[in-house]
């Protein structure tokens, strides 16, 4: 949207000036979170640092949202158009911020600070939501179920990646742990008295491998063995594994997960072990991105000089609990190219790229593009009314 006579509206110019003024604070926040990685539901420092920055910008911060200690809802403004901007800040085991959640958090805080002085004039209420445990904990889903997203007209976030995308393609995912219980015995003297739980894992993995031939497009399964026994001379009486199962949709996920679980049941049956499954968090859904908001974001990002190339031959596909939000309210999840290629998400090399000048630029561009997108949604009468009507229908 342009101001009369051409050029961006004054609200956009003011938002950009605010982001520029907050540059040092935002980049320090990104680097600070990166230097102190915390796993899901344990992001005590990261959540506090984000909340402190927002409180200093005039936000009212409600901590512990949805009963989650490291979740928060920072709000400013009193208008009917309520927009949520999501911050993630959990790290991965051992490889730290190899998914760049430090960039996500700082960009979300930056967008909030840019919108703070404009919220009332725009007729908006801005919510910056601290959302823990995206990496396998489903923090946003738990917050959604607890009502943290109630009343929002739309939600958005940005994510660093090796590609610039208006919307990250997403698969539905289920996370579960498997536990086989057998019986220990001396592996040389009395092996016939043992029931080998590690063999049950082996049989299950072979079965999963054979099952892949019959997978539908989008169906995936991958996992790790977390406990394969105590010593070579002891028949393992306990074996454990963690598995992720993905599919194109939640409906497809249910059918595919059932088939995968039967592979583990086969391992138990063949060896005489018992098997237990533990579901670690709610299933993540497919993403239904709001096309109009996405195109608005694209235009704003391009105005900042960001370039969206043709879709790559092998598009990035991942899973996120933000997808469940997209089924409830209009939402987007664009990615920001941080110049990491050939390094990709969940590699140590990608973690190193998340505090480079390119990543710092992504923080500032992501903050500005999201703030400008919210301004466009507020000033465009048709879009504003569409989002308000949608929220009213859900209430």
Secondary structure, DSSP 8 states (H G I E B T S, - for coil): -B-TTSSB-HHHHHHHHHHHHTHHHHHHHHHHHHHS---TT--HHHHHHHHHHHHHTT-EEEESGGG-TT-EEEEEE--SEEEEEEE----BTTTBSTT-HHHHHHHHHHHHHHHHTTHHHHTEEEEEEE---TTTT-HHHHHHHTTTTTT-SEEEEEEEESS-BSS-EE-EEEEEEEEEE-B--BTTTSGGG-B-HHHHHHHHHHHHHHHGGG--TT-EEEEEEEE--S-TTB--SEEEEEEEEEESSHHHHHHHHHHHHHHHHHHHHHHT-EEEEEE-S--B------HHHHHHHHHHHHHTT----S--SS--EE--THHHHHHHSEEEEEEEE-S-TT--TTSHHHHHHTTSHHHHHHHHHHHHHHHHHHHHHHH-HHHHHHHHHHHHHH-
